[in-house]
Amino acid sequence: MDFYNKVGKKAIGSRLRGLSDTITYDAAKLYELYGVDIQPRWWPVFYILTESEENSITAIANEIGQTHASVSQIVREMVKNGFVTERRNKNDQRKNFVSLTEKGRNAAMKLEKQHEDVSTAIDRMFSESQYDLWKAIEEWEYLLEQKSLLRRVAEEKKRRESGNVSIVDYKPEYRRAFKELNEEWITQYFKMEESDHKALDHPEEYILNKGGHIYIALYEGEPVGACAIIKMTDKKYELAKMAVSPKAQGKSIGTLLGQACIDKARELGADTLFLESNTILKPAISLYRKLGFEKITGPPSPYERSNIQMELKL
């Protein structure tokens, strides 16, 4: 226990396995104590069969929340040891039905007293403990069903790493990064067009000097993302040239850049933010929707690759 107290919650899986191993070991000994020669992992299947004369492997698997393959293997072991018998359904050869043998029914009678004693012993343990383990397990099962541990940890990873991201104003030293980041994603899916070359080769002339703004995302000091707002009218700007390096994805950089551009557009007095994209860029479209953009039908696009236009009212 000193080890688990030392390493803390990061060892939750190992600690739960240790607890499970301890209980499983005692469970095997319990069957010996009551003179029943079954394996602890058989018990869920065994119990279901004590509740009905016959049941299909599929129904048992659904009832106990295990796979059909797992239940089939357990049934084969129980058949081999004489506790159950198995037959094929005459009307559907794909279904196997299982029932207890006389040996299995005799074992079930012995287990009735075991179940009574186990329940009483556990109740006594609950009365001696501060927390009700059974209720805690039910609550954790519910929470993990809503959101897995993997997803929860991935979200924490994203939050932590996004804390190392800085959104800074464009400087001439970032001109190369601004161009390369955008060229990388454009050429992966499409081809560079005339408007791309103008904005990426001359960002000061075609974006900044016309009243627009460019943000660069730095991760641990390295440029890994970019986004611009281009002035269309005094009250309307275009969100454009958003790019995030593949090596830096999963750190909320797109969200941080997009929100920075929205805030800047408001600061500049805009009431509308417009963008053009392509529906094959599903993560990008999802991000835009998350930021509040909605699909519209706007004027003809200068980009061949554009097949969707979106707008955000500020």
ChimeraX commands (.cxc) that place a marker at each C-alpha (Angstrom):
marker #1 position 0.00,0.00,0.00 radius 0.5
marker #1 position 2.93,2.37,0.59 radius 0.5
marker #1 position 3.68,2.20,-3.15 radius 0.5
marker #1 position 0.14,3.22,-4.13 radius 0.5
marker #1 position 0.07,5.98,-1.53 radius 0.5
marker #1 position 3.37,7.21,-2.95 radius 0.5
marker #1 position 2.46,7.23,-6.65 radius 0.5
marker #1 position -1.15,8.32,-6.14 radius 0.5
marker #1 position -4.08,8.31,-8.59 radius 0.5
marker #1 position -1.95,7.59,-11.66 radius 0.5
marker #1 position -1.80,3.96,-10.45 radius 0.5
marker #1 position -5.58,3.53,-10.31 radius 0.5
marker #1 position -5.58,0.74,-12.91 radius 0.5
marker #1 position -2.86,-1.24,-11.13 radius 0.5
marker #1 position -4.50,-0.76,-7.76 radius 0.5
marker #1 position -7.90,-1.91,-9.00 radius 0.5
marker #1 position -6.29,-4.95,-10.63 radius 0.5
marker #1 position -4.61,-5.76,-7.32 radius 0.5
marker #1 position -7.93,-5.50,-5.47 radius 0.5
marker #1 position -9.62,-7.62,-8.14 radius 0.5
marker #1 position -6.88,-10.26,-7.89 radius 0.5
marker #1 position -7.28,-10.41,-4.10 radius 0.5
marker #1 position -11.06,-10.87,-4.32 radius 0.5
marker #1 position -10.76,-13.38,-7.18 radius 0.5
marker #1 position -8.26,-15.46,-5.20 radius 0.5
marker #1 position -10.61,-15.57,-2.20 radius 0.5
marker #1 position -13.57,-16.35,-4.48 radius 0.5
marker #1 position -11.77,-19.46,-5.76 radius 0.5
marker #1 position -11.16,-20.56,-2.20 radius 0.5
marker #1 position -14.80,-19.90,-1.33 radius 0.5
marker #1 position -15.98,-22.46,-3.87 radius 0.5
marker #1 position -13.65,-24.99,-2.27 radius 0.5
marker #1 position -15.07,-24.07,1.14 radius 0.5
marker #1 position -18.58,-24.93,-0.02 radius 0.5
marker #1 position -17.52,-28.01,-1.97 radius 0.5
marker #1 position -18.25,-26.62,-5.44 radius 0.5
marker #1 position -15.63,-27.14,-8.14 radius 0.5
marker #1 position -16.29,-24.13,-10.40 radius 0.5
marker #1 position -14.09,-21.26,-11.56 radius 0.5
marker #1 position -14.86,-17.69,-10.37 radius 0.5
marker #1 position -15.12,-16.41,-13.95 radius 0.5
marker #1 position -17.87,-18.97,-14.67 radius 0.5
marker #1 position -20.13,-17.53,-12.01 radius 0.5
marker #1 position -22.10,-14.94,-14.05 radius 0.5
marker #1 position -22.98,-17.59,-16.67 radius 0.5
marker #1 position -23.70,-20.14,-13.96 radius 0.5
marker #1 position -26.00,-17.75,-12.11 radius 0.5
marker #1 position -28.04,-16.90,-15.23 radius 0.5
marker #1 position -28.57,-20.61,-15.87 radius 0.5
marker #1 position -29.88,-21.13,-12.32 radius 0.5
marker #1 position -32.58,-18.56,-13.13 radius 0.5
marker #1 position -33.90,-20.42,-16.19 radius 0.5
marker #1 position -34.10,-23.97,-17.47 radius 0.5
marker #1 position -32.36,-23.09,-20.72 radius 0.5
marker #1 position -30.84,-20.02,-22.29 radius 0.5
marker #1 position -29.00,-19.09,-25.49 radius 0.5
marker #1 position -25.37,-18.02,-25.46 radius 0.5
marker #1 position -26.37,-14.75,-27.13 radius 0.5
marker #1 position -28.96,-13.98,-24.44 radius 0.5
marker #1 position -26.50,-14.81,-21.65 radius 0.5
marker #1 position -23.82,-12.59,-23.21 radius 0.5
marker #1 position -26.27,-9.67,-23.46 radius 0.5
marker #1 position -27.47,-10.19,-19.89 radius 0.5
marker #1 position -24.02,-10.21,-18.26 radius 0.5
marker #1 position -22.39,-7.66,-20.59 radius 0.5
marker #1 position -19.71,-9.95,-22.02 radius 0.5
marker #1 position -18.88,-10.86,-25.61 radius 0.5
marker #1 position -20.41,-13.86,-27.35 radius 0.5
marker #1 position -16.92,-15.30,-27.80 radius 0.5
marker #1 position -16.12,-14.99,-24.09 radius 0.5
marker #1 position -19.37,-16.68,-23.03 radius 0.5
marker #1 position -18.87,-19.43,-25.63 radius 0.5
marker #1 position -15.44,-20.20,-24.18 radius 0.5
marker #1 position -16.83,-20.32,-20.62 radius 0.5
marker #1 position -19.65,-22.61,-21.74 radius 0.5
marker #1 position -17.16,-24.98,-23.40 radius 0.5
marker #1 position -15.19,-25.18,-20.16 radius 0.5
marker #1 position -18.37,-25.82,-18.15 radius 0.5
marker #1 position -19.47,-28.52,-20.61 radius 0.5
marker #1 position -16.05,-30.18,-20.33 radius 0.5
marker #1 position -16.39,-30.23,-16.53 radius 0.5
marker #1 position -19.94,-31.59,-16.64 radius 0.5
marker #1 position -21.82,-28.58,-15.24 radius 0.5
marker #1 position -23.84,-27.70,-18.37 radius 0.5
marker #1 position -25.04,-29.25,-21.57 radius 0.5
marker #1 position -25.26,-27.51,-24.92 radius 0.5
marker #1 position -27.56,-28.08,-27.89 radius 0.5
marker #1 position -28.17,-26.41,-31.24 radius 0.5
marker #1 position -31.45,-24.73,-32.05 radius 0.5
marker #1 position -33.32,-26.82,-34.62 radius 0.5
marker #1 position -34.74,-23.72,-36.30 radius 0.5
marker #1 position -31.52,-21.70,-36.26 radius 0.5
marker #1 position -28.25,-23.63,-36.36 radius 0.5
marker #1 position -26.34,-20.46,-35.51 radius 0.5
marker #1 position -27.83,-20.42,-32.00 radius 0.5
marker #1 position -26.68,-22.68,-29.18 radius 0.5
marker #1 position -28.80,-23.25,-26.08 radius 0.5
marker #1 position -27.30,-24.09,-22.71 radius 0.5
marker #1 position -28.78,-25.68,-19.58 radius 0.5
marker #1 position -27.49,-27.07,-16.29 radius 0.5
marker #1 position -26.81,-30.75,-15.92 radius 0.5
marker #1 position -27.70,-32.66,-12.76 radius 0.5
marker #1 position -24.18,-31.91,-11.50 radius 0.5
marker #1 position -24.77,-28.23,-12.22 radius 0.5
marker #1 position -28.13,-28.23,-10.40 radius 0.5
marker #1 position -26.57,-29.89,-7.35 radius 0.5
marker #1 position -23.83,-27.25,-7.35 radius 0.5
marker #1 position -26.47,-24.52,-7.56 radius 0.5
marker #1 position -28.14,-25.82,-4.40 radius 0.5
marker #1 position -24.84,-25.67,-2.51 radius 0.5
marker #1 position -24.19,-22.14,-3.79 radius 0.5
marker #1 position -27.46,-20.82,-2.33 radius 0.5
marker #1 position -25.94,-20.94,1.16 radius 0.5
marker #1 position -22.68,-19.52,-0.16 radius 0.5
marker #1 position -24.50,-16.54,-1.71 radius 0.5
marker #1 position -26.30,-15.89,1.57 radius 0.5
marker #1 position -23.05,-15.97,3.56 radius 0.5
marker #1 position -21.17,-13.82,1.03 radius 0.5
marker #1 position -23.90,-11.15,1.08 radius 0.5
marker #1 position -23.90,-11.06,4.87 radius 0.5
marker #1 position -20.08,-10.86,5.05 radius 0.5
marker #1 position -19.98,-7.98,2.56 radius 0.5
marker #1 position -22.73,-6.12,4.43 radius 0.5
marker #1 position -20.63,-6.42,7.58 radius 0.5
marker #1 position -17.62,-5.00,5.70 radius 0.5
marker #1 position -19.76,-2.08,4.48 radius 0.5
marker #1 position -20.79,-1.36,8.07 radius 0.5
marker #1 position -17.11,-1.27,9.05 radius 0.5
marker #1 position -16.08,1.06,6.21 radius 0.5
marker #1 position -16.59,4.78,5.70 radius 0.5
marker #1 position -17.65,4.40,2.06 radius 0.5
marker #1 position -20.10,2.08,0.32 radius 0.5
marker #1 position -17.93,0.41,-2.31 radius 0.5
marker #1 position -20.93,-0.96,-4.21 radius 0.5
marker #1 position -22.49,2.47,-4.66 radius 0.5
marker #1 position -19.11,3.94,-5.58 radius 0.5
marker #1 position -18.63,1.30,-8.29 radius 0.5
marker #1 position -22.10,2.02,-9.70 radius 0.5
marker #1 position -21.31,5.74,-9.79 radius 0.5
marker #1 position -17.95,5.20,-11.50 radius 0.5
marker #1 position -19.48,2.86,-14.05 radius 0.5
marker #1 position -22.04,5.55,-14.87 radius 0.5
marker #1 position -19.39,8.28,-15.15 radius 0.5
marker #1 position -17.16,6.15,-17.40 radius 0.5
marker #1 position -20.15,5.28,-19.57 radius 0.5
marker #1 position -20.76,9.01,-20.09 radius 0.5
marker #1 position -17.09,9.70,-20.83 radius 0.5
marker #1 position -14.27,7.14,-20.86 radius 0.5
marker #1 position -11.09,7.53,-18.84 radius 0.5
marker #1 position -9.16,7.68,-22.12 radius 0.5
marker #1 position -11.22,10.63,-23.31 radius 0.5
marker #1 position -10.95,12.40,-19.96 radius 0.5
marker #1 position -7.16,12.08,-19.92 radius 0.5
marker #1 position -6.93,13.18,-23.58 radius 0.5
marker #1 position -8.91,16.33,-22.69 radius 0.5
marker #1 position -6.57,17.08,-19.78 radius 0.5
marker #1 position -3.58,16.58,-22.10 radius 0.5
marker #1 position -5.08,19.06,-24.56 radius 0.5
marker #1 position -5.76,21.59,-21.78 radius 0.5
marker #1 position -2.23,21.27,-20.41 radius 0.5
marker #1 position -0.55,21.56,-23.79 radius 0.5
marker #1 position -2.73,24.47,-24.87 radius 0.5
marker #1 position -1.34,26.32,-21.85 radius 0.5
marker #1 position 2.03,26.30,-23.63 radius 0.5
marker #1 position 0.54,27.99,-26.70 radius 0.5
marker #1 position 0.96,31.73,-27.20 radius 0.5
marker #1 position -1.07,33.73,-29.72 radius 0.5
marker #1 position 1.02,36.68,-30.90 radius 0.5
marker #1 position 0.72,39.44,-33.47 radius 0.5
marker #1 position 2.34,38.93,-36.84 radius 0.5
marker #1 position 5.88,40.20,-37.33 radius 0.5
marker #1 position 8.02,40.13,-40.48 radius 0.5
marker #1 position 10.09,37.35,-38.89 radius 0.5
marker #1 position 7.00,35.11,-39.14 radius 0.5
marker #1 position 6.44,35.73,-42.89 radius 0.5
marker #1 position 8.02,32.42,-43.90 radius 0.5
marker #1 position 6.12,30.43,-41.27 radius 0.5
marker #1 position 2.82,32.08,-42.28 radius 0.5
marker #1 position 3.36,31.02,-45.88 radius 0.5
marker #1 position 4.66,27.51,-45.20 radius 0.5
marker #1 position 1.94,26.62,-42.70 radius 0.5
marker #1 position -0.76,27.55,-45.20 radius 0.5
marker #1 position 0.96,25.99,-48.21 radius 0.5
marker #1 position 1.24,22.74,-46.25 radius 0.5
marker #1 position -2.50,22.20,-45.81 radius 0.5
marker #1 position -3.60,23.77,-49.11 radius 0.5
marker #1 position -1.34,21.56,-51.24 radius 0.5
marker #1 position -2.32,18.49,-49.22 radius 0.5
marker #1 position -5.96,18.79,-50.35 radius 0.5
marker #1 position -6.07,21.32,-53.20 radius 0.5
marker #1 position -3.83,23.51,-55.34 radius 0.5
marker #1 position -2.46,26.95,-54.66 radius 0.5
marker #1 position -4.51,29.69,-56.35 radius 0.5
marker #1 position -3.75,33.27,-57.33 radius 0.5
marker #1 position -5.38,34.73,-54.20 radius 0.5
marker #1 position -3.28,32.40,-52.06 radius 0.5
marker #1 position -0.03,33.57,-53.62 radius 0.5
marker #1 position -0.92,37.24,-53.19 radius 0.5
marker #1 position -1.84,36.95,-49.51 radius 0.5
marker #1 position 0.95,34.53,-48.53 radius 0.5
marker #1 position 3.77,36.15,-50.51 radius 0.5
marker #1 position 2.81,39.72,-49.54 radius 0.5
marker #1 position 0.86,39.58,-46.24 radius 0.5
marker #1 position 1.69,43.16,-45.31 radius 0.5
marker #1 position 0.43,44.56,-48.62 radius 0.5
marker #1 position -2.67,42.40,-49.08 radius 0.5
marker #1 position -3.79,41.94,-45.44 radius 0.5
marker #1 position -2.21,44.26,-42.88 radius 0.5
marker #1 position -1.99,47.49,-44.88 radius 0.5
marker #1 position -5.63,47.13,-45.91 radius 0.5
marker #1 position -6.84,47.07,-42.30 radius 0.5
marker #1 position -6.59,43.37,-41.57 radius 0.5
marker #1 position -4.70,41.47,-38.92 radius 0.5
marker #1 position -2.65,38.28,-38.63 radius 0.5
marker #1 position -2.05,36.11,-35.58 radius 0.5
marker #1 position 0.67,33.50,-35.17 radius 0.5
marker #1 position 0.42,30.60,-32.72 radius 0.5
marker #1 position 3.66,29.69,-30.96 radius 0.5
marker #1 position 4.12,26.38,-29.16 radius 0.5
marker #1 position 7.15,26.46,-26.90 radius 0.5
marker #1 position 8.39,29.39,-29.00 radius 0.5
marker #1 position 7.97,27.70,-32.41 radius 0.5
marker #1 position 5.41,28.96,-34.98 radius 0.5
marker #1 position 2.87,26.17,-35.40 radius 0.5
marker #1 position -0.28,27.99,-36.48 radius 0.5
marker #1 position -1.60,31.09,-38.17 radius 0.5
marker #1 position -4.85,32.87,-38.93 radius 0.5
marker #1 position -5.86,36.21,-40.44 radius 0.5
marker #1 position -8.81,38.52,-40.68 radius 0.5
marker #1 position -9.07,40.42,-43.95 radius 0.5
marker #1 position -11.07,43.65,-44.17 radius 0.5
marker #1 position -13.98,43.47,-46.62 radius 0.5
marker #1 position -15.90,46.58,-45.48 radius 0.5
marker #1 position -15.81,48.76,-42.37 radius 0.5
marker #1 position -18.21,46.34,-40.65 radius 0.5
marker #1 position -17.30,43.04,-42.27 radius 0.5
marker #1 position -14.09,40.99,-42.13 radius 0.5
marker #1 position -13.11,37.63,-43.56 radius 0.5
marker #1 position -11.57,34.92,-41.40 radius 0.5
marker #1 position -8.88,33.46,-43.66 radius 0.5
marker #1 position -5.58,31.62,-43.92 radius 0.5
marker #1 position -6.10,29.52,-40.80 radius 0.5
marker #1 position -3.46,26.80,-40.59 radius 0.5
marker #1 position -2.17,24.51,-37.85 radius 0.5
marker #1 position 0.87,22.30,-38.29 radius 0.5
marker #1 position 0.00,18.56,-38.16 radius 0.5
marker #1 position 2.69,18.07,-35.50 radius 0.5
marker #1 position 0.89,20.53,-33.22 radius 0.5
marker #1 position -2.70,19.39,-33.65 radius 0.5
marker #1 position -4.70,18.33,-30.61 radius 0.5
marker #1 position -3.66,21.34,-28.54 radius 0.5
marker #1 position -6.71,23.58,-29.19 radius 0.5
marker #1 position -4.57,25.86,-31.36 radius 0.5
marker #1 position -7.30,26.31,-33.98 radius 0.5
marker #1 position -9.77,27.33,-31.28 radius 0.5
marker #1 position -7.32,29.79,-29.73 radius 0.5
marker #1 position -6.52,31.36,-33.12 radius 0.5
marker #1 position -10.15,31.55,-34.14 radius 0.5
marker #1 position -11.22,33.18,-30.88 radius 0.5
marker #1 position -8.36,35.68,-31.07 radius 0.5
marker #1 position -9.49,36.69,-34.58 radius 0.5
marker #1 position -13.12,37.02,-33.44 radius 0.5
marker #1 position -12.05,39.25,-30.56 radius 0.5
marker #1 position -9.89,41.35,-32.90 radius 0.5
marker #1 position -12.73,41.79,-35.39 radius 0.5
marker #1 position -14.97,43.08,-32.58 radius 0.5
marker #1 position -12.20,45.41,-31.45 radius 0.5
marker #1 position -11.96,46.81,-34.98 radius 0.5
marker #1 position -15.70,47.55,-35.01 radius 0.5
marker #1 position -16.87,44.68,-37.20 radius 0.5
marker #1 position -20.38,43.27,-36.86 radius 0.5
marker #1 position -19.86,40.29,-39.20 radius 0.5
marker #1 position -17.12,37.72,-39.73 radius 0.5
marker #1 position -17.25,35.76,-42.99 radius 0.5
marker #1 position -15.31,32.71,-44.15 radius 0.5
marker #1 position -15.04,30.26,-47.05 radius 0.5
marker #1 position -14.00,26.64,-46.78 radius 0.5
marker #1 position -14.56,23.16,-48.19 radius 0.5
marker #1 position -16.71,20.46,-46.61 radius 0.5
marker #1 position -13.99,17.80,-46.97 radius 0.5
marker #1 position -12.16,19.68,-44.19 radius 0.5
marker #1 position -14.42,18.20,-41.53 radius 0.5
marker #1 position -12.33,19.19,-38.45 radius 0.5
marker #1 position -12.19,22.78,-39.73 radius 0.5
marker #1 position -15.95,22.95,-40.34 radius 0.5
marker #1 position -16.55,21.49,-36.88 radius 0.5
marker #1 position -14.29,24.16,-35.39 radius 0.5
marker #1 position -16.09,26.97,-37.20 radius 0.5
marker #1 position -19.44,25.72,-35.95 radius 0.5
marker #1 position -18.03,25.51,-32.43 radius 0.5
marker #1 position -16.95,29.14,-32.74 radius 0.5
marker #1 position -20.49,30.10,-33.71 radius 0.5
marker #1 position -20.34,30.32,-37.53 radius 0.5
marker #1 position -23.40,29.28,-39.52 radius 0.5
marker #1 position -23.73,28.28,-43.17 radius 0.5
marker #1 position -24.92,30.97,-45.57 radius 0.5
marker #1 position -25.25,31.51,-49.31 radius 0.5
marker #1 position -22.96,34.39,-50.18 radius 0.5
marker #1 position -21.50,35.97,-53.31 radius 0.5
marker #1 position -19.51,33.89,-55.85 radius 0.5
marker #1 position -16.17,32.83,-54.41 radius 0.5
marker #1 position -12.79,33.70,-55.98 radius 0.5
marker #1 position -11.53,30.28,-54.82 radius 0.5
marker #1 position -12.09,27.15,-56.90 radius 0.5
marker #1 position -11.84,24.97,-53.75 radius 0.5
marker #1 position -14.59,26.79,-51.87 radius 0.5
marker #1 position -17.94,24.98,-51.59 radius 0.5
marker #1 position -19.22,26.37,-48.31 radius 0.5
marker #1 position -19.55,29.89,-46.93 radius 0.5
marker #1 position -20.17,30.66,-43.28 radius 0.5
marker #1 position -20.84,33.75,-41.23 radius 0.5
marker #1 position -20.70,34.86,-37.61 radius 0.5
marker #1 position -22.70,37.86,-36.38 radius 0.5
marker #1 position -20.63,39.68,-33.77 radius 0.5
marker link #1:1,2 radius 0.2
marker link #1:2,3 radius 0.2
marker link #1:3,4 radius 0.2
marker link #1:4,5 radius 0.2
marker link #1:5,6 radius 0.2
marker link #1:6,7 radius 0.2
marker link #1:7,8 radius 0.2
marker link #1:8,9 radius 0.2
marker link #1:9,10 radius 0.2
marker link #1:10,11 radius 0.2
marker link #1:11,12 radius 0.2
marker link #1:12,13 radius 0.2
marker link #1:13,14 radius 0.2
marker link #1:14,15 radius 0.2
marker link #1:15,16 radius 0.2
marker link #1:16,17 radius 0.2
marker link #1:17,18 radius 0.2
marker link #1:18,19 radius 0.2
marker link #1:19,20 radius 0.2
marker link #1:20,21 radius 0.2
marker link #1:21,22 radius 0.2
marker link #1:22,23 radius 0.2
marker link #1:23,24 radius 0.2
marker link #1:24,25 radius 0.2
marker link #1:25,26 radius 0.2
marker link #1:26,27 radius 0.2
marker link #1:27,28 radius 0.2
marker link #1:28,29 radius 0.2
marker link #1:29,30 radius 0.2
marker link #1:30,31 radius 0.2
marker link #1:31,32 radius 0.2
marker link #1:32,33 radius 0.2
marker link #1:33,34 radius 0.2
marker link #1:34,35 radius 0.2
marker link #1:35,36 radius 0.2
marker link #1:36,37 radius 0.2
marker link #1:37,38 radius 0.2
marker link #1:38,39 radius 0.2
marker link #1:39,40 radius 0.2
marker link #1:40,41 radius 0.2
marker link #1:41,42 radius 0.2
marker link #1:42,43 radius 0.2
marker link #1:43,44 radius 0.2
marker link #1:44,45 radius 0.2
marker link #1:45,46 radius 0.2
marker link #1:46,47 radius 0.2
marker link #1:47,48 radius 0.2
marker link #1:48,49 radius 0.2
marker link #1:49,50 radius 0.2
marker link #1:50,51 radius 0.2
marker link #1:51,52 radius 0.2
marker link #1:52,53 radius 0.2
marker link #1:53,54 radius 0.2
marker link #1:54,55 radius 0.2
marker link #1:55,56 radius 0.2
marker link #1:56,57 radius 0.2
marker link #1:57,58 radius 0.2
marker link #1:58,59 radius 0.2
marker link #1:59,60 radius 0.2
marker link #1:60,61 radius 0.2
marker link #1:61,62 radius 0.2
marker link #1:62,63 radius 0.2
marker link #1:63,64 radius 0.2
marker link #1:64,65 radius 0.2
marker link #1:65,66 radius 0.2
marker link #1:66,67 radius 0.2
marker link #1:67,68 radius 0.2
marker link #1:68,69 radius 0.2
marker link #1:69,70 radius 0.2
marker link #1:70,71 radius 0.2
marker link #1:71,72 radius 0.2
marker link #1:72,73 radius 0.2
marker link #1:73,74 radius 0.2
marker link #1:74,75 radius 0.2
marker link #1:75,76 radius 0.2
marker link #1:76,77 radius 0.2
marker link #1:77,78 radius 0.2
marker link #1:78,79 radius 0.2
marker link #1:79,80 radius 0.2
marker link #1:80,81 radius 0.2
marker link #1:81,82 radius 0.2
marker link #1:82,83 radius 0.2
marker link #1:83,84 radius 0.2
marker link #1:84,85 radius 0.2
marker link #1:85,86 radius 0.2
marker link #1:86,87 radius 0.2
marker link #1:87,88 radius 0.2
marker link #1:88,89 radius 0.2
marker link #1:89,90 radius 0.2
marker link #1:90,91 radius 0.2
marker link #1:91,92 radius 0.2
marker link #1:92,93 radius 0.2
marker link #1:93,94 radius 0.2
marker link #1:94,95 radius 0.2
marker link #1:95,96 radius 0.2
marker link #1:96,97 radius 0.2
marker link #1:97,98 radius 0.2
marker link #1:98,99 radius 0.2
marker link #1:99,100 radius 0.2
marker link #1:100,101 radius 0.2
marker link #1:101,102 radius 0.2
marker link #1:102,103 radius 0.2
marker link #1:103,104 radius 0.2
marker link #1:104,105 radius 0.2
marker link #1:105,106 radius 0.2
marker link #1:106,107 radius 0.2
marker link #1:107,108 radius 0.2
marker link #1:108,109 radius 0.2
marker link #1:109,110 radius 0.2
marker link #1:110,111 radius 0.2
marker link #1:111,112 radius 0.2
marker link #1:112,113 radius 0.2
marker link #1:113,114 radius 0.2
marker link #1:114,115 radius 0.2
marker link #1:115,116 radius 0.2
marker link #1:116,117 radius 0.2
marker link #1:117,118 radius 0.2
marker link #1:118,119 radius 0.2
marker link #1:119,120 radius 0.2
marker link #1:120,121 radius 0.2
marker link #1:121,122 radius 0.2
marker link #1:122,123 radius 0.2
marker link #1:123,124 radius 0.2
marker link #1:124,125 radius 0.2
marker link #1:125,126 radius 0.2
marker link #1:126,127 radius 0.2
marker link #1:127,128 radius 0.2
marker link #1:128,129 radius 0.2
marker link #1:129,130 radius 0.2
marker link #1:130,131 radius 0.2
marker link #1:131,132 radius 0.2
marker link #1:132,133 radius 0.2
marker link #1:133,134 radius 0.2
marker link #1:134,135 radius 0.2
marker link #1:135,136 radius 0.2
marker link #1:136,137 radius 0.2
marker link #1:137,138 radius 0.2
marker link #1:138,139 radius 0.2
marker link #1:139,140 radius 0.2
marker link #1:140,141 radius 0.2
marker link #1:141,142 radius 0.2
marker link #1:142,143 radius 0.2
marker link #1:143,144 radius 0.2
marker link #1:144,145 radius 0.2
marker link #1:145,146 radius 0.2
marker link #1:146,147 radius 0.2
marker link #1:147,148 radius 0.2
marker link #1:148,149 radius 0.2
marker link #1:149,150 radius 0.2
marker link #1:150,151 radius 0.2
marker link #1:151,152 radius 0.2
marker link #1:152,153 radius 0.2
marker link #1:153,154 radius 0.2
marker link #1:154,155 radius 0.2
marker link #1:155,156 radius 0.2
marker link #1:156,157 radius 0.2
marker link #1:157,158 radius 0.2
marker link #1:158,159 radius 0.2
marker link #1:159,160 radius 0.2
marker link #1:160,161 radius 0.2
marker link #1:161,162 radius 0.2
marker link #1:162,163 radius 0.2
marker link #1:163,164 radius 0.2
marker link #1:164,165 radius 0.2
marker link #1:165,166 radius 0.2
marker link #1:166,167 radius 0.2
marker link #1:167,168 radius 0.2
marker link #1:168,169 radius 0.2
marker link #1:169,170 radius 0.2
marker link #1:170,171 radius 0.2
marker link #1:171,172 radius 0.2
marker link #1:172,173 radius 0.2
marker link #1:173,174 radius 0.2
marker link #1:174,175 radius 0.2
marker link #1:175,176 radius 0.2
marker link #1:176,177 radius 0.2
marker link #1:177,178 radius 0.2
marker link #1:178,179 radius 0.2
marker link #1:179,180 radius 0.2
marker link #1:180,181 radius 0.2
marker link #1:181,182 radius 0.2
marker link #1:182,183 radius 0.2
marker link #1:183,184 radius 0.2
marker link #1:184,185 radius 0.2
marker link #1:185,186 radius 0.2
marker link #1:186,187 radius 0.2
marker link #1:187,188 radius 0.2
marker link #1:188,189 radius 0.2
marker link #1:189,190 radius 0.2
marker link #1:190,191 radius 0.2
marker link #1:191,192 radius 0.2
marker link #1:192,193 radius 0.2
marker link #1:193,194 radius 0.2
marker link #1:194,195 radius 0.2
marker link #1:195,196 radius 0.2
marker link #1:196,197 radius 0.2
marker link #1:197,198 radius 0.2
marker link #1:198,199 radius 0.2
marker link #1:199,200 radius 0.2
marker link #1:200,201 radius 0.2
marker link #1:201,202 radius 0.2
marker link #1:202,203 radius 0.2
marker link #1:203,204 radius 0.2
marker link #1:204,205 radius 0.2
marker link #1:205,206 radius 0.2
marker link #1:206,207 radius 0.2
marker link #1:207,208 radius 0.2
marker link #1:208,209 radius 0.2
marker link #1:209,210 radius 0.2
marker link #1:210,211 radius 0.2
marker link #1:211,212 radius 0.2
marker link #1:212,213 radius 0.2
marker link #1:213,214 radius 0.2
marker link #1:214,215 radius 0.2
marker link #1:215,216 radius 0.2
marker link #1:216,217 radius 0.2
marker link #1:217,218 radius 0.2
marker link #1:218,219 radius 0.2
marker link #1:219,220 radius 0.2
marker link #1:220,221 radius 0.2
marker link #1:221,222 radius 0.2
marker link #1:222,223 radius 0.2
marker link #1:223,224 radius 0.2
marker link #1:224,225 radius 0.2
marker link #1:225,226 radius 0.2
marker link #1:226,227 radius 0.2
marker link #1:227,228 radius 0.2
marker link #1:228,229 radius 0.2
marker link #1:229,230 radius 0.2
marker link #1:230,231 radius 0.2
marker link #1:231,232 radius 0.2
marker link #1:232,233 radius 0.2
marker link #1:233,234 radius 0.2
marker link #1:234,235 radius 0.2
marker link #1:235,236 radius 0.2
marker link #1:236,237 radius 0.2
marker link #1:237,238 radius 0.2
marker link #1:238,239 radius 0.2
marker link #1:239,240 radius 0.2
marker link #1:240,241 radius 0.2
marker link #1:241,242 radius 0.2
marker link #1:242,243 radius 0.2
marker link #1:243,244 radius 0.2
marker link #1:244,245 radius 0.2
marker link #1:245,246 radius 0.2
marker link #1:246,247 radius 0.2
marker link #1:247,248 radius 0.2
marker link #1:248,249 radius 0.2
marker link #1:249,250 radius 0.2
marker link #1:250,251 radius 0.2
marker link #1:251,252 radius 0.2
marker link #1:252,253 radius 0.2
marker link #1:253,254 radius 0.2
marker link #1:254,255 radius 0.2
marker link #1:255,256 radius 0.2
marker link #1:256,257 radius 0.2
marker link #1:257,258 radius 0.2
marker link #1:258,259 radius 0.2
marker link #1:259,260 radius 0.2
marker link #1:260,261 radius 0.2
marker link #1:261,262 radius 0.2
marker link #1:262,263 radius 0.2
marker link #1:263,264 radius 0.2
marker link #1:264,265 radius 0.2
marker link #1:265,266 radius 0.2
marker link #1:266,267 radius 0.2
marker link #1:267,268 radius 0.2
marker link #1:268,269 radius 0.2
marker link #1:269,270 radius 0.2
marker link #1:270,271 radius 0.2
marker link #1:271,272 radius 0.2
marker link #1:272,273 radius 0.2
marker link #1:273,274 radius 0.2
marker link #1:274,275 radius 0.2
marker link #1:275,276 radius 0.2
marker link #1:276,277 radius 0.2
marker link #1:277,278 radius 0.2
marker link #1:278,279 radius 0.2
marker link #1:279,280 radius 0.2
marker link #1:280,281 radius 0.2
marker link #1:281,282 radius 0.2
marker link #1:282,283 radius 0.2
marker link #1:283,284 radius 0.2
marker link #1:284,285 radius 0.2
marker link #1:285,286 radius 0.2
marker link #1:286,287 radius 0.2
marker link #1:287,288 radius 0.2
marker link #1:288,289 radius 0.2
marker link #1:289,290 radius 0.2
marker link #1:290,291 radius 0.2
marker link #1:291,292 radius 0.2
marker link #1:292,293 radius 0.2
marker link #1:293,294 radius 0.2
marker link #1:294,295 radius 0.2
marker link #1:295,296 radius 0.2
marker link #1:296,297 radius 0.2
marker link #1:297,298 radius 0.2
marker link #1:298,299 radius 0.2
marker link #1:299,300 radius 0.2
marker link #1:300,301 radius 0.2
marker link #1:301,302 radius 0.2
marker link #1:302,303 radius 0.2
marker link #1:303,304 radius 0.2
marker link #1:304,305 radius 0.2
marker link #1:305,306 radius 0.2
marker link #1:306,307 radius 0.2
marker link #1:307,308 radius 0.2
marker link #1:308,309 radius 0.2
marker link #1:309,310 radius 0.2
marker link #1:310,311 radius 0.2
marker link #1:311,312 radius 0.2
marker link #1:312,313 radius 0.2
marker link #1:313,314 radius 0.2
view
